[in-house]
Amino acid sequence: MKFSKKLTLISVATLMTVAPIVPLAQNQTIAIQAATKSTVTTVDTIVSMYNAKGNYVKSVKANTIFKNYGIVTIHKRQYYKVGNNKYIKATAIGRINGKDYIRLDYNSAVYNSNGKRAKTSTIKKNSLIRFYSTKTIKGTKYYRIGRNKYIKAANVGVVNGKTIYAKETYVTVTEQTASYTKDGYANDVTYKKGQKVEVDQYIAIPASYIDDFTASNDDSPVYFYRIKGQEDSYIPGNRVKPRKQMKLLNYDDMHYSYIKITEQGDLPVYGIDGNPSKVVIPHAATNAASSSLSVDRLMYIWVPAEKKAELFYHISSAYIDVPAGDVYSIAEVRKYIGNGFIPAKDAKESGIKLTLANTPEEAEKDIAIAQAADKSGLKAEIAKKTSVEASDKYKLTSRDKRDAYDEALKDAQAIYNSPNSTIAQVKIALFRLKQRSNDLDGKKVHVKNINKLTESEALKVYRVAYNANDVYSPKYQYLISISFKDHNSKLVMNLKHYSKSIQDPKYLLSDTTKDLKISDYATEN
């Protein structure tokens, strides 16, 4: 059966220019021919241009039209040659000669309008094909590539130069591996080479969050696929091969709001009173230690010097690093700011979008002295201190989160007790105390048999036990060591206390060892 509409197909592997239109009939293989003339291509978005060595040259604006002289391979990547020593990545090409094109990720069968396979040859992976429209057949999306000829959308990787990302896909294990928690701890599940696993997220997690998983202590992110239908279970991206591409998500973007400071000069951190504090970020926009800050609130603050309310971001941490040069000690540049703010006009927000917490009118009213009624919410939150400190979420969380809660509580108590506290100070103290309370995430490890822990369970219990017993030592005078003995049936802690921050036996004040109860950190329930 012949058809009047024609099919255009180009093999990315052998393409020199766009192939001429070729008819497709039953039992006919698809011919691929190289044209002798250049064709016209368009980039749909801002893209990078490279030279013949694969080095970046410049950026190219969206909708720029090029002459296309075919595909070449540079460092195992495919590029279109668009001029003398000018190349752009093959995936950046949009329409060709004003026509729509798809590129295949897999060898693909051709189907008819009823979803039945047509009697024609399979189209090879990486082929570039003109398409005319899309159609859903029996719940499955297809691209129409000719009269009564369709390709399954699941086999398409690129449409007009834009990568199509799957929301879910399967990965094939290329190297035997365990699955891991989001913190980088191995689970007891092992996946064998060749096994297929369904996943629903591809994520880059900063190495600093998962030091126990990373092989080297650097700043490179670690890539994971989240296993569908399992709680806190991820499989390493370097040990699997995905069937379809998934959009890479950034851990920080998914869990935090943060700002990039745009002010080039020195920028002071502001207080809730609208006045600049003594803490100043030198050359703020380019200061590597503090140019990017985690924030948790967007709000108006009354600025006395301007006699109006301005928009500010509340910095999540009560501390900020403000080095004046490239060589510095953390102890010297780490400054306590409590509730610190950055003017919104001097920053660009990223990650989870913050909603506006108040209005300019409310900010002006909140400069008034707080009365008992204004402090009632803060009083109730402070009263939770005893129950919070007795909870697993406090006792078993990391020390930095306990410290952050303790500091927020201390500041809240001071503001509550002061007769001169403003309504604005009370509100931000209450907000910060609630935030730090919500950050407490300690909990016991769920195990199958508390008297017979697996290696994976023991590692998780060790981490919780360490969190619970970790103590703050400004001069590093305490050394804690926790370990399992007798096939993970006994948990022991050793604590060495030194008179100086030098772990030398001659400065040792005490050396104590005690047994810890595994049940304090693990549960079968």
RAZIFEN-V567744 format. One line per field, one symbol per residue. phi: phi as a letter, one per 30 degrees, with the letter a starting at -180 (. if undefined). A space follows every 10 residues. Layout:
phi->???
//
This chain:
phi->.cbddcccbb dddcdcbddd dbdbbdhcdd dbbcdccdbc bbcdbdbccb cdcicdcacc ddidcbdccj cbcbhiccbc dbldhbbbee dddcdbhicc bcbddbebdc bcdcicdddb ddddeidcbd bcacacchic dbcdcldibb cdddcccbbh icdccddbac ccdcbeadcb dddjcdddcc cdejdcbdbb abbcceeddb edcddbcbcd dccbcdddic dhbbcdddcb bddbdcddcc edddcbcbbc dcddddbddc cddicddddb cdhedcdedb dcbdbbacad bdcedchadb dbcdddddbb cbdcbdcace ddcdcdbicc bceddcbbdb idddcddace dddddddddd ceddcddddd ddddeddddd dddddcdddd dddddedddd dddddddddc dddddddddd eddddddddd bdadddbdbd cbdddddddd deddddedcd bdbdchccbc bbacbhhicb cbbcbcccdb dcdcedcdca bbbbdcdddd bbbcd
//
